[in-house]
Amino acid sequence: MSEENSLNQFHNKKNIMWVVLSGSMAVVITTLLFLPQQLGAGITSVYSLMLWYGLFGLTLFRYMDKKGAIGFLSGSVIGMLVHIFSPVIVALTA
């Protein structure tokens, strides 16, 4: 594979790797949200969840040839809702 071809993969909208990476980060942050924390909110703040769910929505929508901005906004709303309702989920499972 030539160097020019490998650099084009960063701009390729059909590269599934960006969807997998952003989705896995959203899963990691969500998992950390339900684990006991000793260092404060930090990584599990509402902004962090909104960012990673938004990036996942952006890459997923771009992969499906839709508008990435709509994916980012919808992902951010989903991340915010996960953060809001996480204490309810923890209370129901405890």
N, C-alpha and C positions, 0 to 999 in steps of 0.2 A: 504494500500500500504506500503510495507516495505521500510526502509530507503535506502537499497541497490538498489532497483528498481527505486526509485525516483532520485537517483544520476546518474543512467545510462541515464536518459532522457537528461542530458546535452550533452552527446556524441552521442545521437541518431540523425542520419542525416535526418530521416523522421519526426522529430518534427517540425510541421508547425509554432510553436510559434516564432522561430528565424526568419523565413521569415516575419512574421507579424510585429515583433518588428523592424527589420532593415528597412522594407518598410515604416513603419509609421514614423520613424526618417527621412528617405529621403523625405517624404512628408512634414514633419514639416520644415525641412531646406529649401526646395523649396518654401514653403509658406512664410517663413521669408525673402526669397530673393526678393519677390515682394512687401513686406510691407516697408514703410519708416523706415529707421534706424537712430538713433541719436548717437549710440555708435561706429560707424565705421563698417568696414567689419566684423571682428571677426568671428562670427558663420557662416556667409554666404560667407566665403572666398572660393576660388576655391578648396583648399585642403579639406575643410570640405565637400563640395558637392561630391568631388571625393571619399572621405572616405566612406560616408554613402551610396552613390549609389554603390560603390564597395562592401561594406559589404552586401547590398541587393542582388547584383548579385551573390556573393559568396554563400550566404545561399539559394538562389533560385536554382542555378545550383546544389548545393549539394543535395537539396531536390529532384531534378529531376534526380539524379544519374549521373550527368555530372561532369567534372573537375571544382573544385571550383576556381582555379587560372584563368581559362578562364572567368568565371563569374565575378571575381573581376576586371580583366582588362577591360572587356567590360562595366561593370557598372561604372568604373572610367572614361572611355572615355565619356559615356553618361552624367555623372555628370559634366565633363568639358565642354561639348557642351551646357548643360543647362545654366551653368554660363556665357559662352561666348554670347549666344543668348538671355539671359534674358533682356538686355536693348532694344533689338529690339522688343521683345514681349511687354514690358512696353510701348514703343513708339507707337506701333500699337493699343494698347487698350486704350490709353489716349486720 
